[in-house]
Structure formats: C-alpha cells, structure tokens
Amino acid sequence: MDQDEASATEAASRAGALGATKSALEAELAAVDDMLAIAEASASRPDARVRWLVEWVKANMLAGKTWNNRRLIIFTEYEDTRRWLERRLLEAIDATDRSDERILVFSGATGTDKREAVKRAFNTDPAIEPVRILLCTDAAREGINLQTYCSDLIHFDLPWNPSRLEQRNGRIDRKLQPAKLIICRYFKYEQREADIVLDALVRKTESIRNQLGSVGQLIEERVTKRLAESGIRQGAAAEIAKAIEAESDAERLARARAEMDDDERVRFEKITKEQRELQRVLEDSQEKVGVNQDDLRHVVAVALDRAGYHFDEARAEAVGPVETYRFDPSHLAFKGEGGWGDAFDDLRIRPRKRGERYSDWRRNAPIRSISFKPPVLADGRDAPNVVQVHLEHRLVRRLLSRFISQGFESSLSRVSVIMGPGAQPRIVLMGRLSLYGSGATRLHEEVIPIAAIWSEAERAKRPLKALGESGEARTLDQLEQALRTATPAPAMAVARVQTLIEQDITDLRPALESIAGERIATNTKLLRKRGEEESKSLRELLERQRGRISKAADEFDPNQLSLPGIAEEERREQEADRRHWRTRLERLDQEMKTEPERIMHSYDVTAHRLEPVGIVYLWPVSG
C-alpha cells in the first residue's frame, strides 16, 4: 500500500468512526477483544486436520509407543504452517520411542548439505534410519525422489496451481515405486468455500493427468487466471468449482492423444532396440571378460580360504535363490595389512557424516552383505542391505591382489604347465595392456593373449609363430577347458619347457606388441569419443538444470496480485527458495565453463604400459 492509499484508508476510518455512536464503537471493540481472546486460547490447540493426522499416525505407524516401518510425507504451503504443525506433531508423539528422531524437515530454509542428509535418511531402510515423517514445503516438490520406502503423502494444505500439486504427488508416484498402492490425501471442509474450489481443482488435475499424463498447460493457465482475477466471492464457490470442472481443450486433447500414440510407438521401438543392444553388449562383455558370477564367487572363496577366513562361515540370509555373505572386518585375516579398512568402508550401510570420526563411523555403521548375483526382492526392489560385487569392486580387487601375491610366494607361478585337450603342445602368452590419463589415472586395462603351436625342433632357425584368429580361438577354448581341472603336466614336460621360456617370450613378443599397438589406437579413439559424449551430456544436463531453476526463480513476482488467503509475509518460504536458486545458478555458470572441458580431457591417453604377465603351456595327454 503506497502513501496515498494509506492516507485514504485512514481518512475513511476516521469518517466511519466519527459517524458511529459511542455504544456502536464499544460494541465493535468488545467484538474485537472477544475474537482476540478466542484466537489466543486456540493458538496452541490442534485443529480438526491435526487431530485426524495424529489419529492416522497412531493407527497406521505406531503400535503403542513403538514405530513400524511405514513412512509419511506431509506437504504444507507455508513455512509458518510447517513450523506450527511440527510443534503439534512433536507434542503428540512425545511419549513414543525415539520421538525426537522421527520427524525431519525439508524446506526452503534447509541448507544444501542438510537437504542431502535428509534425502539419504528418508531413502534408507527404516530398520536403520529412525525417521518416519518428513515435513515439506514446496521446496521439496521437484528434483527429489522419495519413493523407496514411502507410499503415503498428505497435503496439509493445497496449492492453487495444478502443476505444483502434481509435482508434490510425483515425489512418491514414480516408476520405481515398489508399493502396489500409493495414496495421496488432502483435507477439505465441506462448508468452506475455498475448499470447495480446491476440491474441484484436485479432481480436475487428476482428470487431466489421466487424459494427458500430466497437467494441460492451457487449462492450467485458464484456471490460474480465473482465480487470480476474480478470487473467490462470497457464495460463488460452487459456481467457480463448476467452471473449473467444465474447463476443456478438446482440440488440443485430441492432438495430444494422437501425438502420444505416435510417441508411444516410437518410444517402444526405441526401447526395444536399446534393450537388444544392451543385451548384446552384456553378452560381448561377459565373453570378453571370461568371468561369470560363479567363477568370481569361487575365486573370492579361494582367496579368503588361503588368508585363513573360511568363506562358508560368512554365509548370511539368502535373498530368494541368491546366496549372500557378510564378513567380519575385525577378523585376524584382515589385520596387519593396509587397504582392508577402505575396502570394507564401501559396504557400510551409510556414508560418513561430516565431522564424524572414522572410528565412530566404523563402529556405528556396520557393513552390508555381498552377493555375486542380483539380490532382487519379491516386489522387484533391490535388497537394501546387500551389495552385488563385481571384478572392479574395491573389496574384490583387494582380495584378488592378496590372493595373487600369496600365490606367487608359494606354489603358484606366472608360468604354468597343465594338461590340455589338444593333440599337440600349445602356448598362450598373456600380456597386460594399461592406458593412463592425467595423474596416472587408469583409463583402460585388458589382457591380450597370443597363442602358438609349441615346438622344440629347430628353434634356433624357426621361432614360434603366433596363430591367426581361428587358431587362437581354438587354443583359448582348449585353455578354458584345461583350467576347469588344472591338472599339472608331468615333470618331464615341465623340464622340457623350462629351458625355452625366455626364448618363447622373445619369439611371441613382437606379435604381442603389434596387437597392443592396434588396441592402443582403437581404445584411444573410443576413450576420446566417450569423453566427448560425456562432456556433451554433462553440458546438456547443466543447461537443463539451469533452465529449470531460472524458470522457477523467475515465476515468483512479489508484486503480483495475491490469491485469496495469501499474505505478503507468507512469501518468505518462496524467497528462501529463490536465494538458494540464485546461489545454485552462480555455481552452475561456473560449472558450465569448466566441468564439460575437464570431463572430456580426463579421457585423454597420456601413457601406456605393456608387460607379459604369464604363460600357460597346454600339454597333450599323449605328449
């Protein structure tokens, strides 16, 4: 209100007061005093919504004083309402188990680090994290997934914008929601005109979503404009509700449906193609790596047994048909050598909190079980406390490195002579090629096999000759069969090959270097391409994020016409969000300048290393 408007209002008030009788003024003042007394007496009392909410929590989330694993999200429109509701709920659950840990908050005033901690806690197994209720303002209506352990959402009060309502519900109404039933509730007073309009708005939002998959922009604009321009006049709620329900855009709806049909067909074909491609890549990778899940389990078991830790003793509760294993980091097998602590830290049930000492974290955050196959529950969710390990997992790499080093110190060797299924002796030289980027970062590593028919005759005149692709494939098949049993060759065979090992390496090394050169060129191009793709993807991601944040920040205009019931002081929540968005936009501008370039150059190959790592001789049974 400007100075002229204030002066006019004051003059009108004085004129009204001067024209009123003393008794009338006294009656007005008495009425004001009565209203203030009623308001003061009711300030700390819960209204009907709070009473219903508390009863629902007690009936569905509590057994006496003990909480079950059900979780609930409650959205409020304003921060003041959120704080008031938090106090009422804390009073209601005060006598329950760990009551001070059951409610968390996500609002515009919540800092970035705290937001991440809240999301992590709410998406962690309820058996581990005590939080059960998340109180949110619209700061949480987008960009945060909360469906992992929650399928109940209550709107304590409703937004007037259909998109905001849909975005709120989208926190748990998502494709990866494991629950079969998702319930989003809201309150309404049958006699209150604002609630009559809001109820119509909710029904219209759901109707549009069912028709188009999301709120129609044109209809949303019409509804918002209607409310902003005319508000809710006394006695006009039913008329406004009827007008909202009648809003339609038949032409756009028909066009959208046709486009969605075409889009759905194209999307289905694209997904099917991608699925086939991913299946092919998976099969190629499995064939190239040559290690299946059962083989990996066997190697880990042998490594642990050799270290003095019996693998079968680590067996834990199975997830359906999938066996799981849980290790004891304090076991003597893991003492006396560095690296085990970091390896087990990757398995802990939660990340270390800022400022938390490592000793306290490791004591209070036990490790999860591991599996060698996907640990999928009956409802399709991944088992929350089980980690599927692979060759590159830190714990597996630590076990393999210990296994290999101990093996070379005892009975194993980088040179093996074993019985093979073929009719003539064969040799396989294994060379390891490693590509490095800046800071000695390992970008690529592979083992290159070179196969040859092994012969002693005239070696001074005719060195070993590497086999072609077909001969090499046949030799590698024989090697795979031979390794299943790994039967040692006779001492006579070992003695014969020992005198020629150095010469065999010398003979086959040129072929190894030639193939390695081709692999270096090929993988350098692939890494460069991957860097360009990831750099482009990151840039697009940052640009989309910047666009969404800029749009959200620009949408709020403090000078726009207020909708009914929205006071100026109640905009503090949106202002807090805007401050957070501005800070994030500044960081995004800097990240867009540096991060895509950094990602691209992180895939530049700056060095490589090629070394023979082992030789296997396949000795025929009749040899």
C-alpha positions in Angstrom: 0.0 0.0 0.0 1.5 3.4 -1.0 1.3 6.7 1.0 -1.8 8.0 -0.8 -3.7 4.7 -0.3 -2.7 4.7 3.4 -3.9 8.3 3.8 -7.2 7.5 2.1 -7.8 4.4 4.3 -7.0 6.4 7.5 -9.4 9.2 6.4 -12.2 6.7 5.6 -11.7 5.0 9.0 -11.9 8.3 10.8 -15.0 9.3 8.9 -16.6 6.0 9.8 -15.6 6.3 13.4 -16.9 9.9 13.7 -20.2 8.9 12.2 -20.7 6.0 14.7 -22.3 6.2 18.1 -20.3 5.6 21.3 -22.2 2.4 22.0 -21.6 1.1 18.5 -17.9 1.7 18.8 -17.8 0.0 22.2 -19.6 -3.0 20.7 -17.1 -3.2 17.9 -14.2 -3.1 20.3 -15.7 -5.7 22.5 -16.2 -7.9 19.5 -12.5 -7.5 18.6 -11.5 -8.3 22.2 -13.6 -11.5 22.1 -12.0 -12.6 18.8 -8.5 -12.0 20.1 -9.3 -14.0 23.2 -10.6 -16.9 21.1 -7.6 -16.7 18.9 -5.2 -16.7 21.8 -6.9 -19.6 23.5 -6.8 -21.6 20.3 -3.3 -20.7 19.2 -1.7 -23.9 20.6 -4.7 -26.2 20.1 -4.7 -28.5 17.1 -7.4 -28.1 14.6 -9.5 -30.9 13.0 -6.8 -31.7 10.5 -4.1 -32.2 13.2 -6.5 -34.4 15.2 -7.2 -36.5 12.2 -3.5 -36.6 11.3 -2.4 -37.7 14.8 -5.0 -40.4 14.9 -3.9 -41.7 11.5 -0.3 -41.8 12.6 -1.2 -43.7 15.7 -3.4 -46.1 13.8 -1.0 -46.8 10.9 2.5 -46.1 12.1 2.5 -46.9 15.8 1.9 -50.0 17.9 1.6 -48.4 21.3 4.9 -46.5 21.7 6.8 -48.5 19.0 7.0 -47.3 15.4 6.6 -49.7 12.5 8.5 -49.2 9.2 5.8 -47.1 7.4 6.8 -43.6 6.3 4.8 -40.5 5.6 5.3 -37.2 3.7 3.3 -34.1 4.7 3.3 -31.0 2.5 2.4 -27.6 3.8 2.0 -24.4 1.7 3.9 -22.1 4.1 6.9 -22.3 6.4 4.9 -20.8 9.3 2.3 -23.6 8.9 5.2 -26.2 8.7 6.7 -25.0 12.0 3.3 -24.9 13.8 2.5 -28.4 12.5 5.9 -29.7 13.6 5.3 -28.5 17.1 1.8 -30.1 17.3 3.2 -33.5 16.0 6.1 -33.5 18.3 3.7 -32.9 21.2 1.6 -35.8 20.0 4.4 -38.3 19.7 6.4 -37.2 22.6 5.9 -40.4 24.6 6.9 -42.7 21.7 10.2 -44.5 21.1 13.0 -42.1 19.9 10.4 -39.4 19.3 13.0 -36.7 18.7 14.4 -38.6 15.7 11.1 -39.4 14.0 10.4 -36.1 12.2 12.7 -34.4 9.6 12.2 -31.2 7.7 12.8 -30.2 4.0 12.0 -26.5 3.4 13.5 -23.5 1.6 15.5 -22.8 4.8 17.1 -26.2 4.7 20.8 -25.9 3.6 22.3 -27.9 0.8 24.2 -30.3 3.0 21.2 -30.8 5.2 19.0 -31.5 2.2 21.2 -34.3 1.1 21.3 -35.8 4.6 17.5 -35.7 4.8 17.1 -37.3 1.4 19.6 -40.0 2.3 18.0 -40.7 5.6 14.4 -40.9 4.2 15.5 -43.2 1.4 17.4 -45.6 3.8 15.9 -48.7 5.2 13.5 -47.8 8.1 15.2 -50.6 10.1 18.4 -48.5 10.0 17.2 -44.8 10.0 14.6 -43.8 12.6 12.9 -41.0 10.6 9.2 -41.8 9.8 7.7 -38.4 9.0 9.0 -35.8 6.5 7.5 -32.3 6.7 8.0 -30.4 3.5 7.2 -27.1 1.9 7.2 -26.7 -1.9 11.0 -26.6 -1.8 10.6 -30.4 -2.0 8.0 -30.6 -4.8 10.6 -31.4 -7.5 14.1 -32.8 -8.0 13.9 -35.2 -5.1 12.9 -38.9 -5.2 11.3 -40.2 -2.0 9.5 -43.3 -3.2 12.0 -46.0 -1.9 10.3 -46.6 1.4 7.3 -44.3 1.3 3.9 -44.6 -0.4 1.8 -42.2 1.8 1.6 -38.5 1.2 -0.7 -35.9 2.8 -1.3 -32.3 1.7 -1.9 -30.5 4.9 -3.0 -27.6 2.7 -3.2 -27.3 -1.0 -1.5 -25.1 -3.7 -3.8 -23.3 -6.1 -1.6 -24.3 -9.0 -2.4 -27.7 -10.6 1.2 -28.3 -11.7 2.5 -27.8 -8.2 0.0 -30.3 -6.8 1.1 -32.8 -9.5 4.8 -32.2 -8.7 4.2 -32.9 -5.0 2.5 -36.2 -5.7 5.4 -37.0 -8.0 7.8 -37.4 -5.1 6.3 -40.9 -4.5 4.2 -41.5 -7.5 7.1 -42.7 -9.7 8.0 -45.6 -11.9 10.5 -47.1 -9.4 7.9 -47.1 -6.6 7.9 -50.6 -5.1 4.5 -50.3 -3.4 1.4 -51.5 -5.3 -0.8 -48.8 -3.8 0.1 -45.1 -3.5 -2.2 -42.9 -1.5 -2.1 -39.0 -1.7 -4.6 -37.4 0.7 -5.8 -33.9 1.3 -8.1 -32.2 3.7 -11.3 -30.2 2.9 -14.0 -28.6 5.0 -17.4 -29.2 3.3 -18.7 -25.8 4.3 -15.6 -23.7 3.5 -15.8 -22.1 0.1 -12.0 -22.1 -0.6 -12.1 -25.9 0.0 -14.9 -26.4 -2.4 -12.8 -24.7 -5.1 -9.7 -26.6 -4.1 -11.6 -29.9 -4.2 -12.7 -29.1 -7.8 -9.1 -28.2 -8.7 -7.8 -31.5 -7.3 -10.4 -33.5 -9.3 -9.6 -31.6 -12.4 -5.9 -32.1 -12.0 -6.3 -35.8 -11.7 -8.7 -35.9 -14.7 -6.2 -34.1 -16.9 -3.4 -36.3 -15.7 -5.3 -39.4 -16.6 -6.1 -38.0 -20.1 -2.7 -36.5 -21.0 -0.3 -38.0 -18.5 0.4 -34.5 -17.0 -1.5 -31.3 -16.3 -2.5 -29.5 -19.6 -0.8 -26.1 -19.8 -3.6 -24.3 -21.4 -6.2 -25.5 -18.9 -3.9 -24.7 -16.1 -3.4 -21.1 -17.4 -7.2 -20.6 -17.6 -7.8 -21.9 -14.1 -4.9 -19.8 -12.6 -6.1 -16.7 -14.4 -9.7 -17.2 -13.3 -8.6 -17.4 -9.6 -6.1 -14.5 -9.8 -8.5 -12.1 -11.5 -11.8 -12.7 -9.6 -10.8 -14.6 -6.4 -13.5 -16.5 -4.6 -16.5 -14.3 -4.0 -18.8 -14.9 -1.1 -21.3 -17.6 -2.2 -19.7 -18.1 -5.5 -17.6 -21.2 -4.7 -20.0 -23.7 -6.3 -20.1 -21.7 -9.4 -16.3 -21.4 -9.7 -15.9 -25.2 -9.0 -18.4 -25.9 -11.8 -16.5 -23.6 -14.1 -13.2 -25.4 -13.3 -14.6 -28.8 -13.9 -16.0 -27.6 -17.3 -12.6 -26.3 -18.5 -11.5 -28.3 -21.5 -9.4 -28.1 -24.6 -10.9 -30.7 -26.9 -8.8 -29.8 -30.0 -5.5 -29.9 -28.1 -6.6 -33.0 -26.2 -7.3 -34.9 -29.5 -4.0 -33.7 -31.0 -2.1 -34.6 -27.8 -3.6 -38.1 -27.8 -2.6 -38.7 -31.5 0.9 -37.4 -30.8 1.1 -39.6 -27.7 0.1 -42.7 -29.7 2.8 -41.9 -32.2 5.3 -41.1 -29.5 4.4 -44.3 -27.6 5.0 -46.4 -30.7 8.4 -44.7 -31.4 9.4 -44.9 -27.8 8.5 -48.6 -27.7 10.6 -49.3 -30.8 13.5 -47.3 -29.4 13.4 -49.0 -26.0 13.2 -52.5 -27.7 16.2 -51.6 -29.9 18.2 -50.3 -26.9 17.3 -53.4 -24.9 18.6 -55.6 -27.7 21.8 -53.5 -27.9 22.4 -53.7 -24.2 21.9 -57.4 -24.2 24.4 -57.7 -27.0 26.9 -55.5 -25.1 26.4 -57.6 -22.0 27.0 -60.9 -23.8 30.1 -59.5 -25.5 31.4 -58.1 -22.2 30.8 -61.4 -20.5 32.6 -63.3 -23.3 35.5 -60.8 -23.3 36.0 -60.8 -19.6 35.5 -64.5 -19.4 34.4 -64.5 -15.7 30.9 -65.4 -14.8 29.3 -64.9 -11.4 30.0 -68.5 -10.2 33.7 -68.2 -11.3 34.0 -64.9 -9.3 32.5 -66.5 -6.2 34.9 -69.4 -6.5 37.9 -67.1 -6.8 36.9 -65.0 -3.8 36.3 -68.1 -1.8 39.7 -69.5 -2.6 41.3 -66.1 -1.8 39.6 -65.9 1.6 40.4 -69.6 2.5 44.1 -69.0 1.7 44.0 -66.0 4.0 42.6 -68.0 6.9 38.9 -66.9 6.6 36.5 -69.7 5.8 34.1 -68.5 3.2 31.2 -70.7 4.2 31.3 -69.2 7.7 30.4 -65.8 6.1 27.1 -67.1 4.7 24.2 -64.8 5.5 20.5 -64.7 4.9 19.6 -65.5 1.3 17.6 -63.1 -0.9 15.3 -65.6 -2.6 17.6 -68.0 -4.5 20.6 -65.7 -4.3 23.2 -66.5 -1.6 24.6 -63.6 0.4 27.7 -63.3 2.6 28.7 -61.0 5.4 32.3 -60.6 6.5 33.8 -59.6 9.9 36.3 -56.7 9.3 37.8 -57.4 12.7 38.9 -60.9 11.8 42.6 -61.7 12.0 42.7 -62.4 8.3 42.2 -58.7 7.7 44.8 -57.4 10.2 48.4 -56.4 9.6 47.9 -55.1 6.0 46.7 -51.8 4.8 43.8 -51.3 2.5 41.2 -53.5 4.1 39.5 -50.6 6.0 38.8 -48.7 2.8 37.6 -51.9 1.1 35.1 -52.6 3.8 34.1 -48.9 4.0 32.4 -49.3 0.6 30.0 -51.8 2.2 28.8 -49.7 5.1 25.1 -49.1 5.5 25.5 -45.3 5.4 28.1 -42.7 4.3 30.2 -41.0 7.0 28.7 -37.8 8.3 30.6 -34.5 8.1 32.8 -34.2 11.1 32.2 -37.8 12.2 35.4 -39.6 13.3 36.3 -42.7 11.3 36.5 -44.9 14.4 33.0 -43.8 15.4 31.6 -44.3 11.9 33.0 -47.8 11.5 31.7 -48.7 15.0 28.2 -47.4 14.4 27.8 -48.2 10.7 28.0 -52.0 10.1 28.9 -53.4 6.7 26.3 -54.9 4.4 26.2 -58.3 2.9 27.6 -59.1 -0.6 26.2 -61.3 -3.3 27.5 -62.4 -6.7 24.1 -62.3 -8.4 21.4 -59.5 -8.4 19.8 -59.6 -5.0 16.2 -58.8 -6.0 13.3 -59.0 -3.6 9.9 -60.5 -4.4 8.4 -57.0 -5.0 11.1 -56.1 -7.6 13.2 -53.9 -5.3 16.9 -54.5 -4.8 17.6 -55.9 -1.3 18.6 -52.7 0.7 21.4 -54.2 2.7 23.1 -56.4 0.0 25.7 -55.2 -2.5 26.3 -57.2 -5.7 30.1 -57.2 -6.2 32.0 -57.4 -9.4 35.6 -57.6 -10.6 36.2 -53.9 -10.1 34.6 -53.7 -6.7 37.2 -52.5 -4.2 36.8 -55.5 -1.9 37.1 -58.0 -4.7 40.2 -56.3 -6.1 41.7 -56.3 -2.6 41.0 -60.0 -2.2 42.4 -60.8 -5.7 45.6 -58.8 -5.2 46.2 -60.6 -1.9 45.4 -64.0 -3.5 47.8 -63.4 -6.4 50.6 -62.1 -4.3 50.4 -65.0 -1.9 50.1 -67.4 -4.7 53.4 -66.3 -6.3 55.1 -66.6 -3.0 54.0 -70.2 -2.5 53.3 -72.9 -5.1 51.9 -70.9 -8.0 53.9 -69.3 -10.7 53.4 -66.9 -13.6 54.4 -69.9 -15.8 52.0 -72.9 -15.7 52.2 -76.2 -17.5 48.9 -78.1 -17.4 47.3 -80.9 -19.3 45.2 -79.8 -22.3 42.7 -81.5 -24.5 44.5 -81.0 -27.8 46.8 -83.3 -29.7 49.9 -81.1 -29.7 51.5 -78.7 -27.2 50.3 -75.2 -27.3 51.4 -72.0 -25.6 49.5 -68.9 -24.6 51.4 -65.7 -23.7 49.3 -63.2 -21.6 50.2 -59.6 -22.0 48.6 -56.8 -19.9 48.0 -53.5 -21.7 47.2 -50.5 -19.5 46.3 -47.0 -20.7 46.6 -44.0 -18.4 45.4 -40.4 -18.3 46.5 -37.4 -16.4 47.5 -38.0 -12.8 48.2 -41.7 -13.7 44.5 -42.4 -13.8 43.9 -45.9 -15.3 41.6 -45.4 -18.2 41.7 -48.9 -19.7 43.2 -52.3 -19.0 43.0 -55.5 -20.8 44.8 -58.8 -21.2 46.0 -59.7 -24.7 46.5 -63.4 -25.4 49.0 -64.6 -28.0 48.7 -68.3 -28.9 51.1 -70.5 -30.8 51.8 -74.2 -31.5 54.8 -75.1 -29.3 57.7 -77.0 -30.8 61.3 -77.7 -29.7 62.5 -78.6 -33.2 64.9 -76.2 -35.0 64.0 -73.3 -32.6 67.2 -71.5 -33.5 66.2 -71.3 -37.1 62.4 -71.1 -36.8 61.0 -69.1 -33.9 57.4 -69.7 -32.6 54.8 -68.1 -34.9 51.7 -66.7 -33.5 48.4 -68.3 -34.7 45.8 -66.5 -36.6 42.3 -65.7 -35.2 40.8 -69.1 -35.8 43.8 -70.9 -34.3 44.0 -68.6 -31.4 40.2 -69.1 -30.7 40.7 -72.8 -30.7 43.7 -72.6 -28.3 41.7 -70.3 -25.9 38.8 -72.8 -25.9 41.3 -75.6 -25.0 42.8 -73.3 -22.3 39.3 -72.7 -20.8 38.6 -76.4 -20.7 42.0 -77.2 -19.2 41.6 -74.6 -16.4 38.4 -76.3 -15.2 40.5 -79.1 -13.8 44.1 -77.5 -13.9 45.8 -80.9 -13.9 49.6 -80.5 -13.7 51.6 -81.8 -16.6 54.3 -84.5 -15.9 57.7 -83.4 -14.6 59.2 -84.4 -18.0 57.0 -81.8 -19.8 57.9 -79.1 -17.2 61.6 -79.8 -17.7 61.3 -79.6 -21.5 59.6 -76.2 -21.5 61.7 -74.6 -18.7 64.8 -74.3 -20.9 62.8 -72.4 -23.6 60.7 -70.0 -21.6 62.8 -66.9 -22.2 63.1 -67.7 -25.9 59.3 -68.3 -26.1 58.6 -64.9 -24.7 61.1 -63.3 -27.2 59.5 -65.1 -30.1 56.0 -64.0 -29.3 56.6 -60.5 -28.0 56.6 -58.9 -31.5 53.1 -60.2 -32.1 52.0 -59.0 -28.7 53.4 -55.5 -29.3 51.8 -55.4 -32.8 48.3 -56.3 -31.4 48.9 -53.9 -28.5 49.6 -51.1 -30.9 46.3 -51.7 -32.7 44.5 -51.9 -29.3 46.1 -48.6 -28.2 45.0 -46.8 -31.3 41.4 -48.2 -31.1 40.9 -47.6 -27.4 42.4 -44.1 -27.6 39.7 -43.2 -30.2 37.0 -44.9 -28.1 38.1 -43.1 -25.0 38.2 -39.8 -26.8 34.7 -40.4 -28.1 33.5 -41.3 -24.7 34.9 -38.2 -23.2 33.2 -36.1 -25.9 29.9 -37.8 -25.3 30.1 -37.4 -21.5 31.2 -33.8 -21.9 28.2 -33.1 -24.1 25.8 -35.0 -21.9 27.0 -33.1 -18.8 26.7 -29.7 -20.6 23.1 -30.6 -21.7 22.3 -31.7 -18.1 23.7 -28.5 -16.6 21.8 -26.4 -19.2 18.5 -28.1 -18.5 19.1 -27.8 -14.8 19.9 -24.1 -15.2 16.8 -23.6 -17.3 14.5 -25.2 -14.8 16.0 -23.2 -11.9 15.9 -20.0 -13.8 12.2 -20.5 -14.7 11.3 -21.3 -11.1 13.2 -18.3 -9.8 11.5 -16.0 -12.4 8.0 -17.3 -11.8 7.6 -15.7 -8.4 6.8 -12.0 -8.6 6.4 -10.3 -5.2 4.3 -7.6 -6.8 1.8 -9.8 -8.5 -1.8 -9.9 -7.4 -2.2 -12.1 -4.3 -4.5 -15.1 -4.4 -7.1 -15.4 -1.7 -5.6 -16.0 1.8 -2.0 -15.5 0.8 -0.5 -12.7 2.8 2.7 -10.9 1.9 4.6 -12.2 5.0 3.9 -15.7 3.9 6.1 -15.4 0.9 9.2 -15.9 3.0 9.4 -19.5 2.0 9.5 -18.7 -1.7 12.1 -16.0 -1.1 14.3 -18.6 0.8 13.9 -20.9 -2.2 14.9 -18.1 -4.6 18.0 -17.3 -2.6 19.0 -21.0 -2.8 18.3 -21.0 -6.5 20.4 -17.9 -7.2 23.3 -19.4 -5.4 22.9 -22.6 -7.4 22.7 -20.6 -10.6 26.0 -18.9 -9.9 27.7 -22.3 -9.3 26.1 -23.7 -12.5 27.5 -20.9 -14.6 31.0 -21.7 -13.3 30.5 -25.5 -13.7 29.3 -25.0 -17.3 32.6 -23.3 -18.1 34.9 -25.8 -16.5 33.3 -29.2 -16.0 32.5 -30.4 -19.6 36.1 -29.5 -20.6 37.5 -31.3 -17.6 35.4 -34.4 -18.3 36.5 -34.5 -21.9 40.2 -34.2 -21.2 40.0 -36.7 -18.4 39.8 -39.4 -21.1 43.0 -38.2 -22.9 45.6 -41.1 -23.0 48.9 -39.7 -21.8 50.8 -43.0 -21.3 50.6 -46.8 -21.7 52.2 -49.8 -20.4 52.6 -53.3 -21.9 54.0 -56.2 -20.0 53.9 -60.0 -20.2 52.1 -61.3 -17.1 52.0 -65.0 -17.6 52.5 -68.1 -19.8 50.4 -71.2 -19.9 51.6 -74.3 -21.7 48.9 -76.8 -22.7 50.5 -80.3 -22.7 48.5 -83.0 -24.6 47.7 -86.2 -22.7 49.6 -88.3 -25.2 52.6 -85.9 -25.2 
